[in-house]
Amino acid sequence: MKTQRNKLTALCLLLFLATCLLACGGADVGGADPGWEAQAELSAKQTPEELYEAALAEGTLTIYSNTTRIYDTQEAFEDAYPGLITDVQFVRATDLINLLETESSVEDPVCDLVICTDSNALLSNQFVPEGLLYKYVPHDISEKIKPENNGVVLDFMIEAAILFYNDDVYDAPPLTNWWELTEPRFKGRFYMVDPLRSHTTNALMFTMIEHSDEMAQAYYDLYGVELDVPEGSSAGQEFWRMLLQNDVQFTSSSDEALEQVGMPGQADPPVAILVSSKERKTDLGYSIAPIYEMQPAAGVLVPCSIMMHGGSENVNAAKLFIRFLLGEADGKGAGFTPYMHEGSWSVRTDVATPSAIQPEDVDFWILNRTFFAERQQEYTDYWTTLREETA
Amino acid sequence: MALKQSKFILLLLLFVFLLTSCGTGETAETGKSVHIVMPGTSGIDNPETNYYKNWLEEQTGINIELELVSPEYMPEYLRLLFTPGNTSDVDAVFLSGEFISLDLIESYGQDGYILAMDDMIANGENISTVMKLFPTLHNHMAVNDGHFYYMPNFTYSAVFRAQQMLWMNSDWLQACGVSMPQTTEEFRQVLRAFKEGDPNGNGIEDDVPVAGNFTIDSQNICYYLMNAFVYTDPNAAFMAIKNGKVYFAPATDEWRDGLRYLKSLYDEGLLSNSCFTFSDKQFTRLINDPRDLTGGFTSHDIADVLAAGSPALASRYIHVPPLEGPEGVRVSTVSTNKPSPGGIITSYCQDPETVFALMDFMLGEEACMIAAFGEKGVDWDTAGISEIGFDGNPAVITVQSPEWDLVKNKNFSRLGPFVGYPAISDGVAWNGYQSDQRYLNARAARVYQEYEPSSYIGALQTTQYADEVRMLVGEYTKKNLNMFVIGTKDIEDDEEWQQYLDELESLHVGGLVQAVQAVYDASEREAQHEDSTK
């Protein structure tokens, strides 16, 4: 009887998991040919020289990426390995996911490598289990990757979703608590990309909802009264509802939001949610500064992953590129150099990025991919409804 | 025999019924045919299966016989078509401004080869709506003799209005450790850093601090820099306006100061000779050179300069807001679109009303959406709640393909009667691809919008005489700008400057200013009248 009940429970769990996966919003994607993984020898211990020699017989390496810095890595890669040709397509993360889903039914995929933030956990919870994406970790680098960044997917770099302000106009951050964004002084003066169009803001929205108890405490700390949370809602959800009612300004990309905040010569610039690595744009003259001291947390850490596309015909070039991007065995290779700046952090234990602020110096939330997988559809619907109500 | 006849009539009626029932929309002139000629484009593979053509037929009930002519041959084709003694069954020609000038339209119209559509336009449903939506359209469409000879091909954008935008190489800024400039002096410092710092890192002195050409006005760096001294609009014959008074910018002291600044850049080698000698083709080759040779350039549309499908190159360039001059002048030249001829009815046409009905239908918003983007639900769709348009407002539509302006056999590639409504120009959501250069333009253009002057001349319609003077004055100004900058004429020599002013006057600049002032005053009165009657 107990066994039968266990079986029933297992079946229910299985059904629940299947429903969750389907509810994640992603269409059912087709995986690679079952024999591909074995042929790709993803756990083989190959040297860069061996990979290079084999890659020379392959075709153009196609990379879909949601980071533009990859163009610098691409240039360095082609310099380091003459004869290898790469084609990088920069696509916004949400569109990149759509592209992968659309192309998943194609027998011979165009894409060889995918570089994308997995903050809505679709890569790890759907594309990997279904055999669309595969992890390749070079044998001589594997042990140098932080365990939390070498799970279902391989991360190569970490950023954070945080607030930025214009430090040319303000001597100090104009706010220290997320709830201040719901006040009249920020009405129409807060920019972000819609969470349905940005993995970064999506990560932050979900994480704030997940940490609703902390959001409620932050509200109390700021105003001295308890937040009135309607039944069925949470402090995190209330935050986003009140924020929307305060005339949030949406942009198509975080670069647009950055320009709104940091374009020099402004008298009354807004604030915006950006990834921490945008701090590098100060080199170009944008007056932006991150706000690392925020209550209840500065933001959420968002890793960026690199994965091989199942069915890739340029396996050796793809492996070589992954090695290169990770900085090779000693971590000193030119591939990671474009990511060595403020607000961008290495996943390697033996490489310290030259950022004055390190993740451990700041009170960041950690991305919970399981929470995302379980609640993706629920909160996507919640957000869509909110947007429609406030449109 | 009578039975046979009645069977035949029945069959005929059935056939007509079947034909007409193919249409799903309200049909205006069912069962009629029109023969239309238009330039062939890469967007039309097969006229018979073209989605837009078939959709128009379904919606209007008009059978469209579409004949394509090689685009290069189009002017010659028109000349032959409108030759005395010629006969033809061509009812209408669909085109755009690049295939025929307004002068020719007027000439063909006055010679009787093209029908004036005055009454039809006054009563056309969609054209009337469009004219209400864009009040200046009416004046622009009437040619010098006062008649309306064409249906428009016209795009309006509230966003893409900057005639010139400055793009700078962000890799070079970083390599040289300099920020994007805000003023003309900072711009000088940046150019110096580019010239001396070997920003492309190849150890060769091949770095061109800023590129330009004298062929395309929007790519002329000198005009762009002049806007830090005085409003500079070559499309308005350099006419500008202050407190309601029209003036000619190149005859001002501010223009002279601008020339001094340009000359100082030239003398330092920061403006190279190529800015004055290169053609637009040489200019684009330079900027797209894989050796990374250029620090910056100006354009109206970055797609005019950067090769399509070059995301790495596109990611390198960032837009820089207008530069501020020593006296605080910081303006962006406004580009105002004039309509171009989209459709004309020939004098050979036996049924102009049917042709006009088709052309008027093509100006409807739904038709223009298809004309711009292709098939709804396949090539484009209504935007979702989370999408933002190029204008920064909630988007109206999303497009499916990254190369959304290159749909195949779904429309006429925006040729023919067409209105680029704000939803079409500005309401499109970014497709998420770096290579979508329209998105890069939109971001830059929105920044430039903040620097538009409160009033400007723009593309005013003047008389033919004024147009001729405008052309002469424009050429003279351009030539002299070149001479003062490279030193053929001495900008510090007061006599030489006075001689330049005198020559301008001999070209009847004063008369042109008066003509433009009169048109401007009339349009202002019209605008005030419209405001008072609202």
Contacts between the chains, C-beta under 8 A, distances in Angstrom:
chain1	res1	chain2	res2	distance
A	68	B	315	4.7
A	68	B	434	6.6
A	71	B	311	7.6
A	71	B	312	4.4
A	71	B	315	5.6
A	71	B	316	7.8
A	74	B	312	7.1
A	75	B	312	7.8
A	88	B	311	7.0
A	88	B	312	6.7
A	89	B	311	6.6
A	89	B	433	7.1
A	89	B	434	7.7
A	89	B	435	7.6
A	90	B	311	5.3
A	90	B	315	6.6
A	90	B	433	7.1
A	90	B	434	3.6
A	90	B	435	7.7
A	91	B	432	5.3
A	91	B	433	5.6
A	91	B	434	7.4
A	92	B	430	7.7
A	92	B	432	3.5
A	92	B	433	7.8
A	94	B	432	6.8
A	95	B	431	6.7
A	95	B	432	3.0
A	95	B	433	7.1
A	96	B	432	7.4
A	194	B	386	3.9
A	194	B	387	7.9
A	194	B	388	7.5
A	195	B	386	7.8
A	196	B	384	7.6
A	196	B	386	3.9
A	197	B	386	5.2
A	197	B	387	7.3
A	197	B	388	7.9
A	249	B	392	8.0
A	250	B	386	7.7
A	250	B	388	5.4
A	251	B	388	6.1
A	251	B	392	7.4
A	252	B	387	7.9
A	252	B	388	4.6
A	252	B	429	6.9
A	252	B	430	4.2
A	252	B	439	7.1
A	253	B	430	6.9
A	255	B	443	7.5
A	256	B	443	5.8
A	259	B	443	6.9
A	259	B	447	6.9
A	263	B	321	6.7
A	263	B	447	6.7
A	264	B	180	8.0
A	264	B	182	5.6
A	265	B	182	6.2
A	265	B	321	7.3
A	283	B	173	7.2
A	283	B	174	5.2
A	283	B	177	7.7
A	283	B	179	7.4
A	284	B	170	5.6
A	284	B	173	5.4
A	284	B	174	6.9
A	284	B	179	6.2
A	284	B	180	5.5
A	284	B	318	6.4
A	285	B	173	7.5
A	285	B	179	3.0
A	285	B	180	4.1
A	285	B	181	7.9
A	285	B	182	7.7
A	384	B	385	6.3
A	384	B	386	7.7
A	387	B	385	4.6
A	387	B	386	6.6
A	388	B	385	5.8
A	391	B	385	6.3
A	391	B	394	7.0
